[in-house]
Amino acid sequence: MNAQTEARFDAASVYREEQYTDRRVGTIRVLVPTTADGAPDGTRPTLYVGQISLMTPMGTLPISFEIEATSLSEAIAQFGDAARVAMDDAMRELQQLRREAASSIVIPEPGAVPPAGGGGRIRMP
């Protein structure tokens, strides 16, 4: 590994992760800030991150989202609303990707003349 690609762990941004699930709807990850020696770091807020799985025709799509909360019980109470917003955002993004993919199809202009000599194998009688 050279100096530009060397992975460096940021000791000032260490979090301990706890995971809670109801085994039905989703998961809440609690990121507890800690110091580099593992002691609790009260100078930074605890983060709550929800995760759900959305079934699509192409398979399962994991969706992660932050929950604005100050405790686990508050995060549990807000999970449904935050998941709904994240799911709506994901659906809008998927629709946008579909529109972009559909608009990338090249359709010849009306009256366009095919290149000389054809090139295809289909012959008109």
N, C-alpha and C positions, 0 to 999 in steps of 0.2 A: 504494500500500500504506500502510495506517495503522500506527501504532505497535503495535497489538495483533496484527496479522497479519503483521508484518514477519518474514521468515525470517532468523535469525541463526545463523551457523555457530559451533559451540562449539570454539574453538581448543585447549581443554584436553582434548578427547576425539577427537583426530584419529588415524585409523588408515590405514595403507597396506594395500591389499588385493591379495593374490596368489591366483590360482586354479589348482587342480590337478584334472585329471580323468583317468579311465582310459578315457573315451569309451564305456563300457558301462553301468556301475552308477550312477555319480553323480559328484559334484563335492565337493571340499573347498576352502573359502575360508579362507585364513590372513589374519587381521587383525593386522598388526604395528603396535604403538603407536608413534606418532611425535610429535615436538614440532611446533609451528606452522610451523617453518622446514624441516620434513622430516627432521630428524635422528632416529635411533632414540631412543625413550623407554624406558629400562630400569626405570622406576619402576612401569610397568603391565605386566600379563601379555599375552602373545600369545594371541589367541583363535582357535579352530578351529571352523568351522561346516560341517557336512555338508549336502548337498542331494541328494534323490532325487526321481523323478517317479513318482507312483502313477496307474495307468490306472483310470478310473472310467467308468461308463456315460455320464457327462456330459462326459468329456474328461480331459485330463491335470491332475492335482492336484500342484503342487510342494510338497514337504515339506522344511522346513529344521529343523536341530537342532544344538545345540551338542555338541561332543565334548570331554570332559574329557581334555586331553592337554597335554604340555609340549614336544612336537616333532612334526614332520610325520610321521615314521615311526610314532610312537605313535598319532597321529590315524588313519593308514591302518590300523593294526592294530585299532583300536577302531571303525572305521567301520561294519562289519556289525552289531555289537551295538547301537550307537547308532541306526542306521537302523531296526532291527527294533523297538526301543522306540518310536521316533517314529511308525512305521507303525501299531503297535498303538494308540497314543494317538489317531492320526488316525481309525482305524477305529471306536474307541469313541465319539469325538466325532460322527462321521457317523451312527452308530446312534442316538445321543442326539437328534440333529437330526431324524432320521426319526421317532422316537417322539413328539417334540414336535409335528411336523407332523401326524402321524396323530391325536394327541389334540386337535388344534384343529378337527377336523371336527365340525360340530354335527349331532347325531342327535336327532330328536324323541323325547320320552319316550313309552313305550307308552301308548296310550289318549289321546294328545293330540288335541284337536279342531282342525281347520284353521280359519283365520280366516273369518269370515262373508263370503259372497260369493265365496269361492274365490280368484280372482286368477290362477289358472293357465289354460292353454288346453285342458287335458285334461278331457274330459267323460266321465263314466261313463254307459253306456246304461241 
